[in-house]
């Protein structure tokens, strides 16, 4: 992950070197060579994804890519991506943001071990129906991803019961996810105090452009509000559908997804069909301006 942009861009190489220094570990080598099992651990995966995302952004800026020439109207990120968005918006330095996501990953991994849980994706049911299912089963809504895709989480017996109820009520598809914990649920509460302490050690600036918050789908414009949001999002559902709907109402015509993968572009396409979507997820993508 990220090897292509490291090889092609001096700015990207500088980001990887900074990440290795901040974390005092060879994160770049782990990204490029694995082992995959170690890279997938929450404590490593979170800083790795942020590092690759910022490396792609800096490589695009280095090339004066058309998609990053103008200041965006807003930034947003899904779960971990909220940290990348804040770094891009100048609310956090890369070094402090990376240290925070390392702590976040460690605390979430420990919370998952202390309160074991799982998550499942439910397709084709309205939010109100899934909420009723959660009330009956003891599961919780964790991600409202849009277009009929809702992720639930909780202790495994509760989630399995919810999956059975969802199938009985006509869900198009129900899939248990391969995760190490029930993220964005109450099972993450053991991580809250540690994260509060970590956030208190970091300087938050007012972002250069508003951030649309995960937990409320509302714009945030101050460092104080952002600090509160990053604590709240640990145990709150990611309101991605409402985030995209708000951006569309505010007149956003184009969205650039920066980072490995194309998942968010796919979700946005199903929520706001008139928005133009672009990806900067590889050196090949950096070579052109097309979606």
Residue pairs with C-beta under 8 A, 6 or more apart in sequence:
1 31
1 32
1 39
1 48
1 52
1 260
2 12
2 16
2 28
2 31
2 32
2 48
2 51
2 52
2 55
2 56
2 260
3 31
3 32
4 282
4 283
4 284
5 12
5 52
5 55
5 56
5 59
5 282
5 283
5 286
6 12
6 13
6 16
6 28
6 32
6 55
7 283
8 59
8 283
8 286
9 55
9 58
9 59
9 62
9 63
9 283
9 286
10 62
11 55
11 58
11 59
11 61
11 62
12 55
12 56
12 58
12 59
12 62
14 58
15 51
15 54
15 55
15 58
15 94
16 27
16 28
16 31
16 51
16 55
17 28
18 94
18 95
18 98
19 27
19 28
19 47
19 51
19 94
19 98
20 26
20 27
20 28
22 95
22 98
22 99
23 47
23 98
23 99
23 102
27 44
27 47
27 48
27 51
28 51
30 38
30 39
30 44
30 48
31 39
31 48
31 51
31 52
38 44
39 45
39 48
41 105
41 109
41 180
42 105
42 106
42 108
42 109
42 112
42 180
42 181
43 102
43 105
43 106
43 109
44 105
45 105
46 80
46 101
46 102
46 104
46 105
46 108
47 98
47 101
47 102
47 105
49 80
49 84
49 259
49 260
50 80
50 83
50 84
50 87
50 97
50 98
50 101
51 98
52 259
52 260
53 81
53 84
53 258
53 259
53 260
54 84
54 87
54 88
54 94
56 258
56 259
56 280
56 281
56 282
56 286
57 68
57 88
57 258
57 280
59 283
59 286
60 67
60 68
60 258
60 280
60 286
61 68
63 286
65 280
65 286
65 289
66 289
67 256
67 278
67 280
67 289
68 256
68 280
71 208
71 209
72 209
72 256
73 209
73 210
73 250
73 252
74 209
74 210
74 211
74 212
74 219
74 247
74 250
74 252
75 85
75 86
75 88
75 89
75 207
75 209
75 210
75 211
75 212
76 82
76 85
76 211
76 212
76 243
76 247
77 83
77 84
77 85
77 86
77 214
78 143
78 214
78 238
78 240
78 263
78 264
79 143
79 183
79 184
79 214
79 233
79 238
80 101
80 104
81 259
81 264
82 211
82 213
82 214
82 229
82 230
82 233
83 92
83 97
83 100
83 101
83 104
83 230
84 97
84 258
84 259
85 211
86 92
86 97
86 207
86 211
86 226
87 93
87 94
87 97
88 258
89 207
89 208
89 209
89 211
90 205
90 207
90 208
91 204
91 205
91 206
91 207
91 208
91 211
91 223
91 226
92 100
92 202
92 204
92 205
93 203
96 202
96 203
99 198
99 202
100 198
100 199
100 202
100 230
103 194
103 195
103 198
104 191
104 195
104 198
104 234
107 190
107 191
107 194
107 195
107 198
108 181
108 183
108 188
108 191
108 234
109 180
109 181
110 190
110 191
111 181
111 187
111 188
111 189
111 190
111 191
112 180
112 181
112 182
112 183
112 187
112 188
113 181
114 190
115 155
115 181
115 182
115 187
115 188
115 189
115 190
116 155
116 156
116 181
117 153
117 154
117 155
117 156
117 159
117 181
117 182
117 185
117 187
118 153
118 154
118 155
118 156
118 159
118 176
118 177
118 179
118 181
118 182
119 142
119 151
119 152
119 153
119 159
119 176
119 177
119 179
119 182
119 183
120 139
120 151
120 152
120 153
120 159
120 162
120 163
120 174
120 175
120 176
120 177
121 149
121 150
121 151
121 173
121 174
121 175
121 177
122 130
122 149
122 150
122 151
122 152
122 162
122 163
122 166
122 171
122 173
122 174
123 148
123 149
123 171
123 172
123 173
123 174
124 148
124 170
124 171
124 172
124 173
125 133
125 148
125 150
125 166
125 169
125 170
125 171
126 148
127 141
127 144
127 150
129 169
130 141
130 150
130 152
130 166
131 141
133 139
133 152
133 162
133 165
133 166
133 169
134 140
134 141
134 152
134 154
134 162
136 161
136 162
136 165
137 154
137 158
137 159
137 161
137 162
137 165
138 154
138 155
138 158
138 161
138 162
139 152
139 153
139 154
139 158
139 159
139 161
139 162
140 152
140 153
140 154
140 182
140 185
140 186
140 237
141 150
141 151
141 152
141 237
142 151
142 152
142 153
142 182
142 183
142 184
142 185
142 237
142 238
143 150
143 151
143 184
143 237
143 238
143 240
144 150
144 237
144 238
144 239
144 240
144 241
144 242
145 151
145 238
145 240
145 241
145 267
146 240
146 241
146 244
146 267
146 268
146 270
146 271
147 241
147 267
147 270
147 271
148 172
149 267
151 177
152 159
152 162
153 159
153 182
153 183
153 184
153 185
153 187
154 162
154 182
154 185
154 187
155 182
155 187
159 176
159 182
160 176
163 174
163 176
166 174
167 174
181 187
181 188
182 188
184 233
184 234
184 235
184 236
184 237
184 238
185 235
186 235
188 234
188 235
189 235
191 234
192 231
192 234
192 235
195 230
195 231
195 234
196 231
199 227
199 230
199 231
202 227
203 223
204 223
204 224
204 226
204 227
205 223
206 221
206 222
206 223
207 220
207 221
207 223
207 226
210 219
210 220
210 221
211 219
211 220
211 221
211 226
211 229
212 218
212 219
212 220
212 243
212 246
212 247
213 219
213 220
213 225
213 229
213 233
213 239
214 229
214 233
214 236
214 238
214 239
214 240
214 243
215 229
215 232
215 233
215 236
215 237
215 238
215 239
216 229
216 239
217 239
217 242
217 243
217 245
217 246
218 246
219 246
220 226
220 229
240 264
240 267
241 271
244 267
244 268
244 271
244 272
244 275
245 271
245 272
247 255
247 272
247 275
248 271
248 272
248 274
248 275
252 275
253 274
253 275
253 276
254 275
254 276
254 277
254 278
255 265
255 268
255 275
255 276
255 277
255 278
256 278
256 279
256 280
257 264
257 265
257 268
257 277
257 278
257 279
257 280
257 281
258 279
258 280
258 281
259 280
259 281
260 281
261 281
262 279
262 281
265 277
265 278
265 279
265 291
268 275
268 277
269 275
269 277
276 291
277 291
278 289
278 290
278 291
279 285
279 291
280 286
